[in-house]
Amino acid sequence: MNSLESYRRIVRNVVPVGLTGRVHGVRGLTVTVGDFPAPVGASCRIVRTGRGVDARVVGFTGRHTLVMPIGQCAGICKGDRVIFTSGEQSLGVGKSMLGRIIDGVGRPIDGKGEIVCDARAAIWPAPLGPMQRRRIDQPLATGIRAIDGLLTVGKGQRMGIFSGSGVGKSVMLGMIGRYTAADVTVIALVGERGREVRDFVERDLGEEGLARSVIVVSTSEDPPLLRVQAAAVAAAVAEFFRDRGLDVLLLMDSLSRLASAQRTVALAAGEPPATRGYPPSVFNLLPELLERSGRTERGSITAFYTVLVEGDDFSEPVADAVRSVTDGHICLNRQLANQGHYPAVDVLASISRVMIDVASQPQLAAAREIQGLMAAHAEIQDLISVGAYKTGANPRADLAIAAMPLVRDFLVQSISESSPLDQTMSRLAELRGTIERISKDLQRGSQG
């Protein structure tokens, strides 16, 4: 029966012959079409002068259907024919996608020729039921000590990376994509500047990372609907590899630009703004997309989603919405970046909600000890800066001051340095042992 599933899907979404309409007008990013009873989300094609343009149905107004092109509106004339093409958006997928770069509709843009597809996948499939998901109980190494040691991520976990501009989130994504222990990496660059796409692929990801990756790109000049679709296409590609029993790493940069694109689509379709100018559909899209990652009986999708916070405000609406859906978050600190501390992970402001399920007890104990010393050092940082702290006033603070250089050495990592999970665990245990010896020395010194 499974072999017939693809045919059943085709029958369910068969194109009704003769379902066409005519362009009535163009307003901003939307095209109004008369006599075109297609459902929301359906694919269609506007046959304009010269070359046609693909579009999607986004709503209705009065007797007209609202259609938004995923290309340019230039050249569309009143009276142009609109043809219904599909009720379900899908794309071709296959193992030959590895090492390739595609656009928001699945077409290769790397100049390496066509991609041989093994199957077709729905871009917006039905969501997984909660009982179809397996518990997260196995760690997934990222190759970054600050994450693997103190914020351990599990297979199937969703993590947000919150950062202001220029703090190093793209570099961190490149390191994770290059050094991860996952079988396949799917990277979505949504709304990225065109110049930075090649920089990311060649400088941050490198040939080694690209060889086992699929990169989906929709740059800032693309229509907003295409940027939204690119994120869904990346999730669909990740689901294809997951269903073949692989552990997939999904990296998406960024949800902020995705939310901005969805806001543009929604406002153009007539949806009223709600929270700080964001329509309600933005906050419906985020969980719909993020819930597609996770662990199933077949494989897993572990996801990192970046959020570009405006003015380093980690409480803005998109950041709050993402934090409520993810299984933890990593905050990048501009002050650490200014001090040359890379990756600029603010350990005290970050959390992994499944670390307790995937880390050993010795690792958890070491992580708590180090985080406690970092918190103690943060409390007296101002006193240290102005020279007002006196050694011996607080034994815990004395230990924090003595141990902090060692902790920084553990957390700081160069772009070209990979830290396998066993090596990270070994260094973490060594660091804890060194801190215990320093503590004993300080105790003997105070008693003497």
C-alpha positions in Angstrom: 0.0 0.0 0.0 2.9 2.4 0.7 4.0 2.2 -2.9 0.6 3.7 -3.9 0.8 6.6 -1.5 2.4 8.9 -4.0 -0.3 8.2 -6.5 -3.1 8.8 -3.9 -1.5 12.1 -3.2 -1.5 13.0 -6.8 -5.2 12.1 -7.1 -6.1 14.1 -4.0 -4.4 17.2 -5.5 -5.2 16.7 -9.2 -5.5 19.9 -11.1 -9.1 20.6 -12.2 -9.1 21.1 -16.0 -10.0 24.6 -17.0 -9.8 26.3 -13.6 -8.6 29.8 -14.7 -9.2 33.4 -13.9 -8.3 36.9 -15.1 -6.1 39.5 -13.5 -8.4 42.3 -12.3 -5.8 44.6 -10.7 -2.4 44.9 -8.9 -2.0 46.6 -5.6 1.4 46.6 -4.0 2.6 43.0 -3.8 -0.8 41.3 -4.4 -2.7 40.6 -7.6 -6.6 40.5 -7.6 -8.0 37.8 -9.8 -11.6 37.4 -10.9 -13.6 34.2 -11.4 -10.8 32.1 -9.7 -12.2 29.9 -6.8 -8.8 28.4 -5.8 -8.1 27.6 -2.1 -5.7 29.5 0.1 -2.1 28.1 -0.4 -2.8 26.8 -3.9 -0.2 27.3 -6.6 -1.0 29.1 -9.8 0.7 30.7 -12.7 0.1 34.2 -14.1 0.5 34.1 -17.9 1.8 37.6 -18.5 3.4 39.3 -21.5 6.7 37.6 -22.2 7.3 34.9 -19.5 4.8 33.7 -16.9 5.3 34.0 -13.2 4.4 31.5 -10.5 2.2 32.7 -7.6 0.3 31.5 -4.5 -3.2 32.2 -3.3 -3.0 34.2 -0.1 -6.6 35.3 0.5 -9.8 36.8 -0.8 -11.5 40.2 -1.0 -15.1 40.5 -2.1 -15.5 38.5 -5.3 -11.8 38.4 -6.0 -9.0 36.1 -5.1 -5.7 37.6 -3.8 -2.7 36.1 -5.4 1.0 36.9 -4.6 3.7 36.2 -7.2 6.9 34.6 -6.1 8.6 36.5 -8.8 8.4 40.2 -9.9 5.0 41.8 -10.6 6.5 43.9 -13.4 4.8 43.0 -16.7 1.5 41.8 -15.3 -1.4 43.4 -17.2 -5.1 43.6 -16.5 -6.8 40.7 -18.2 -3.8 38.3 -18.0 -4.9 34.7 -17.6 -4.2 33.0 -14.2 -4.0 29.2 -14.3 -4.4 26.9 -11.3 -1.5 24.4 -11.2 -1.6 22.6 -7.8 -3.5 22.4 -4.5 -0.4 21.1 -2.7 3.0 22.7 -2.8 5.8 20.2 -3.2 9.4 19.8 -4.4 11.7 17.1 -5.7 14.1 15.6 -3.1 16.9 13.1 -3.2 20.3 12.1 -1.9 21.9 13.9 -4.8 21.0 17.2 -3.1 24.0 16.8 -0.7 26.7 19.4 -1.5 24.2 21.5 -3.5 22.8 25.0 -3.1 19.1 25.5 -4.1 16.7 28.4 -4.1 13.3 28.8 -2.3 11.5 26.6 -4.8 14.1 23.9 -4.9 16.0 24.9 -8.1 19.8 24.5 -8.1 21.6 27.9 -8.2 25.2 26.6 -7.8 25.9 26.0 -11.5 26.4 22.3 -11.0 23.5 21.1 -13.2 20.2 19.6 -12.4 19.5 17.5 -9.2 18.3 14.0 -9.6 15.2 13.5 -7.4 14.2 10.3 -5.7 10.8 11.4 -4.6 8.6 14.5 -4.0 7.9 16.0 -0.6 5.2 18.3 0.5 6.5 21.7 1.5 3.8 22.1 4.2 3.0 18.5 5.3 0.6 17.5 8.0 2.2 18.0 11.4 3.5 15.1 13.4 1.3 13.9 16.3 2.8 14.2 19.8 2.8 10.4 20.3 4.8 10.0 17.1 7.8 11.7 18.7 10.4 9.9 20.7 12.0 11.2 23.9 15.3 13.1 23.5 17.8 11.0 25.4 21.0 11.0 23.3 23.4 14.0 22.9 24.4 15.5 19.6 27.9 17.0 19.4 28.2 20.4 17.8 32.0 20.6 18.1 31.8 23.8 20.2 33.0 23.3 23.9 30.7 26.0 25.3 27.7 24.3 24.0 28.7 20.6 24.3 30.1 21.1 27.8 27.7 23.5 29.5 24.6 23.6 27.3 24.5 20.0 25.9 22.1 19.5 23.0 20.2 16.3 22.3 19.2 14.6 19.1 15.9 16.2 18.1 16.2 19.3 20.2 15.2 22.8 19.0 17.5 25.6 20.1 17.3 29.3 19.5 20.4 31.4 19.0 19.7 35.0 20.1 22.1 37.7 19.0 22.4 41.3 18.0 24.0 42.2 14.6 27.7 41.5 14.2 28.1 39.4 17.3 29.1 36.2 15.5 25.9 34.1 15.0 26.8 33.3 11.3 30.3 32.2 12.3 28.8 30.0 15.0 26.4 28.4 12.6 29.3 27.7 10.2 31.3 26.0 13.0 28.3 23.9 14.0 27.7 22.9 10.4 31.4 22.0 9.9 32.0 20.1 13.1 28.7 18.5 14.0 28.3 14.8 14.5 25.0 14.8 12.6 24.8 12.7 9.4 23.4 15.5 7.2 23.1 19.3 7.6 20.4 21.4 6.0 21.1 25.2 6.1 18.5 27.8 5.3 19.7 31.3 4.6 16.5 33.4 4.7 16.7 37.1 3.8 20.5 37.0 3.9 22.5 39.6 2.0 23.6 38.2 -1.4 27.2 39.0 -0.8 27.3 37.1 2.5 26.0 33.8 1.0 29.2 33.0 -0.7 31.2 34.2 2.3 29.3 31.8 4.5 29.6 28.8 2.1 33.3 29.2 1.4 34.7 30.8 4.6 32.4 29.7 7.5 31.2 26.3 6.2 34.1 25.2 4.0 34.3 22.3 1.6 34.1 19.7 4.4 30.9 21.1 5.7 29.4 21.7 2.3 30.0 18.0 1.2 27.4 16.8 3.6 25.0 19.8 3.5 22.1 21.1 1.5 21.9 24.9 1.5 18.6 26.7 0.8 19.0 30.3 -0.1 16.5 33.2 -0.5 18.2 36.5 -0.3 16.9 39.8 0.8 15.9 41.0 -2.7 13.6 38.0 -3.2 9.8 38.5 -2.9 8.7 38.0 0.7 6.6 34.9 -0.2 9.7 33.2 -1.6 11.6 33.9 1.6 8.8 32.3 3.7 8.7 29.3 1.3 12.5 28.9 1.5 12.2 28.1 5.3 9.5 25.5 4.6 11.6 24.0 1.7 14.6 23.6 4.1 12.3 21.8 6.6 11.0 19.5 3.9 14.5 18.6 2.8 15.4 17.8 6.4 12.3 15.6 6.8 13.3 13.7 3.7 16.7 12.7 5.2 15.2 12.1 8.6 12.6 9.6 7.2 15.5 7.7 5.8 16.9 7.0 9.3 19.5 9.8 9.5 20.3 12.3 12.2 19.8 15.7 10.5 21.0 19.1 11.7 18.8 22.0 10.5 20.4 25.5 10.8 18.1 28.4 9.9 19.3 32.0 9.7 17.2 33.9 10.6 13.7 33.7 12.0 13.6 37.4 12.4 13.9 37.9 8.7 11.4 35.1 8.2 8.9 36.9 10.5 9.5 40.2 8.6 8.7 38.5 5.3 5.6 36.9 6.7 4.5 40.2 8.1 4.8 41.8 4.6 2.8 38.9 3.1 0.1 39.2 5.8 -0.2 43.0 5.6 -0.4 42.9 1.8 -3.3 40.3 2.1 -5.2 42.7 4.4 -4.4 41.1 7.8 -4.4 43.7 10.6 -1.3 44.3 12.6 -1.3 43.2 16.3 1.9 43.1 18.4 4.4 45.8 17.4 3.2 45.7 13.8 3.3 41.9 13.5 0.0 40.3 12.4 -1.2 37.2 14.2 -0.2 34.9 11.3 3.5 35.5 12.2 3.0 34.0 15.6 1.1 31.1 14.0 3.8 30.4 11.4 6.7 30.2 13.9 5.4 27.2 15.9 4.1 25.6 12.7 7.6 25.7 11.3 9.6 24.9 14.5 7.5 21.9 15.5 8.6 20.2 12.3 12.0 19.4 13.9 12.3 16.7 16.5 12.9 13.0 16.9 10.8 10.2 15.4 11.0 6.4 15.2 13.0 6.8 12.0 15.5 9.6 12.6 15.9 13.0 14.1 16.0 16.7 13.1 18.0 18.8 15.6 17.5 22.5 14.8 19.3 25.8 15.6 17.3 28.9 14.7 18.9 32.3 14.9 17.0 35.4 16.0 18.4 38.8 15.2 17.3 40.9 18.2 16.9 44.7 17.5 19.1 46.8 19.7 20.1 43.7 21.7 16.5 43.6 23.1 16.0 39.9 24.0 12.4 40.6 25.0 11.1 41.7 21.6 8.0 39.8 20.3 9.7 37.4 17.9 12.4 36.5 20.4 9.7 35.9 23.0 7.6 33.7 20.6 10.6 31.6 19.6 11.7 31.2 23.2 8.3 29.8 24.1 8.5 27.1 21.4 12.2 26.0 21.5 13.8 23.6 24.0 16.4 26.1 25.0 18.3 29.1 23.8 21.8 30.4 23.4 22.4 34.1 23.9 25.4 35.8 22.3 26.8 38.7 24.3 28.1 41.8 22.5 30.4 42.7 25.5 32.1 39.3 25.2 32.5 39.7 21.5 34.1 43.1 22.1 36.6 41.5 24.4 37.6 39.0 21.7 35.8 36.1 23.5 34.6 33.9 20.6 32.2 32.2 20.4 30.5 34.9 22.5 28.2 32.6 24.3 26.7 34.1 27.5 26.5 30.9 29.4 24.5 32.4 32.4 21.8 33.7 30.0 21.5 30.5 28.0 19.9 27.2 28.8 19.4 23.7 27.3 16.1 22.3 28.7 17.0 18.7 27.8 20.6 18.7 29.1 19.5 16.8 32.2 18.3 14.0 30.0 21.3 13.6 27.8 24.3 14.4 30.0 26.0 12.2 32.6 25.9 13.0 36.3 29.6 13.9 36.5 29.2 16.3 33.5 26.1 17.9 35.1 28.0 18.4 38.4 30.9 20.0 36.6 28.7 22.2 34.6 26.8 23.4 37.7 30.1 24.1 39.5 31.4 26.2 36.6 28.2 28.1 36.1 28.0 28.8 39.9 31.6 30.3 39.8 30.7 32.4 36.7 27.6 33.7 38.5 29.7 34.5 41.6 32.3 36.4 39.5 29.5 38.3 37.7 28.2 39.6 41.0 31.5 41.2 42.0 32.5 42.2 38.5 31.8 45.9 39.1 33.8 45.8 42.4 36.8 44.2 40.6 36.7 46.7 37.8 37.0 49.7 40.2 39.5 47.9 42.5 37.1 47.9 45.4 37.1 44.1 46.0 39.5 42.9 48.7 40.8 39.3 48.6 39.6 37.2 51.5 36.3 39.0 51.9 34.4 36.1 50.3 35.9 32.6 49.8 33.5 31.8 47.0 34.4 35.0 45.2 38.1 34.4 45.7 37.7 31.0 44.1 35.7 32.5 41.2 38.5 35.1 40.5 41.2 32.5 40.6 39.3 30.0 38.3 37.9 32.5 35.8 41.0 32.5 33.5 40.8 28.7 33.3 37.1 28.9 32.5 37.7 31.4 29.8 40.3 29.2 28.2 37.8 26.4 28.1 35.0 28.5 26.6 37.1 30.4 24.0 37.6 28.5 20.7 39.0 29.5 17.4 37.0 29.2 14.2 39.4 26.5 12.8 39.3 24.4 16.0 37.0 21.5 16.4 36.4 19.9 19.8 35.0 16.3 19.6 32.6 15.4 22.4 35.0 13.0 24.2 37.7 15.7 24.1 35.3 18.3 25.5 34.2 16.0 28.3 37.9 15.2 29.1 38.7 19.0 29.3 35.6 19.7 31.4 36.6 17.0 33.9 40.1 18.3 34.0 38.9 21.8 34.6 36.7 20.7 37.5 39.6 18.9 39.0 41.9 21.9 38.7 39.2 24.1 40.3 38.9 21.7 43.3 42.7 21.9 43.8 42.6 25.7 43.7 39.8 25.6 46.2 41.8 23.5 48.6 44.9 25.7 48.2 42.8 28.8 49.0 41.4 27.1 52.1 44.8 26.1 53.4 46.0 29.7 52.7 43.2 31.2 54.7 43.8 28.8 57.6 47.5 29.5 57.6 
